Amino acid sequence: MEQLPAAQATSLRLTVFEGLSLRAAAAQLQTRPMTVSHREVRLATPRAQKKALAALRQHLVGAG
């Protein structure tokens, strides 16, 4: 997650790890739900997914 841009990492943390809806995450970030959605869509590319999963794996292994 540290390798992602701050706005993208925050959007991902709120929606995936904390389970907030796009609307609730957008309210916390003081932005629109579509903005949060677009930040997550950037992870849809295979390269971005691979990079994000590797960072998450590293984070989880380091925490354990």
C-alpha positions as CSV (number, residue, x, y, z in Angstrom):
1,M,0.0,0.0,0.0
2,E,2.9,2.3,0.7
3,Q,3.8,2.2,-3.0
4,L,0.4,3.5,-4.1
5,P,-0.4,7.2,-4.4
6,A,-1.8,8.5,-1.1
7,A,-5.3,9.2,-2.5
8,Q,-5.5,5.7,-4.1
9,A,-4.2,3.9,-1.0
10,T,-6.7,5.8,1.2
11,S,-9.6,4.9,-1.1
12,L,-8.6,1.3,-1.2
13,R,-8.1,1.1,2.6
14,L,-11.6,2.6,3.3
15,T,-13.5,0.5,0.9
16,V,-11.7,-2.9,1.0
17,F,-10.1,-3.1,4.4
18,E,-12.7,-1.1,6.4
19,G,-15.6,-2.2,4.3
20,L,-17.1,1.2,3.6
21,S,-19.3,1.8,0.6
22,L,-18.2,4.2,-2.1
23,R,-20.6,6.8,-0.8
24,A,-19.3,6.5,2.9
25,A,-15.7,6.6,1.8
26,A,-16.4,9.6,-0.4
27,A,-18.0,11.4,2.6
28,Q,-14.9,10.8,4.7
29,L,-12.6,12.0,1.9
30,Q,-14.9,14.9,1.2
31,T,-15.2,14.0,-2.5
32,R,-17.7,12.3,-4.8
33,P,-18.3,8.5,-4.9
34,M,-17.3,8.4,-8.6
35,T,-13.9,9.8,-7.6
36,V,-13.4,7.0,-5.1
37,S,-14.5,4.5,-7.7
38,H,-12.1,5.8,-10.3
39,R,-9.2,5.6,-7.9
40,E,-10.0,1.9,-7.4
41,V,-10.4,1.2,-11.1
42,R,-6.8,2.2,-11.6
43,L,-6.0,-1.0,-9.8
44,A,-7.9,-3.0,-12.4
45,T,-4.9,-3.2,-14.7
46,P,-3.0,-6.5,-14.3
47,R,0.3,-4.7,-13.6
48,A,-1.3,-2.5,-10.9
49,Q,-3.1,-5.5,-9.3
50,K,0.2,-7.5,-9.2
51,K,2.0,-4.5,-7.6
52,A,-0.8,-4.0,-5.0
53,L,-0.9,-7.7,-4.1
54,A,2.8,-7.9,-3.7
55,A,2.8,-4.8,-1.4
56,L,-0.1,-6.3,0.6
57,R,1.7,-9.6,0.9
58,Q,4.8,-7.9,2.1
59,H,2.8,-5.8,4.6
60,L,1.0,-8.9,6.0
61,V,4.2,-10.9,6.3
62,G,5.9,-8.0,8.1
63,A,2.9,-7.7,10.5
64,G,2.9,-11.4,11.3
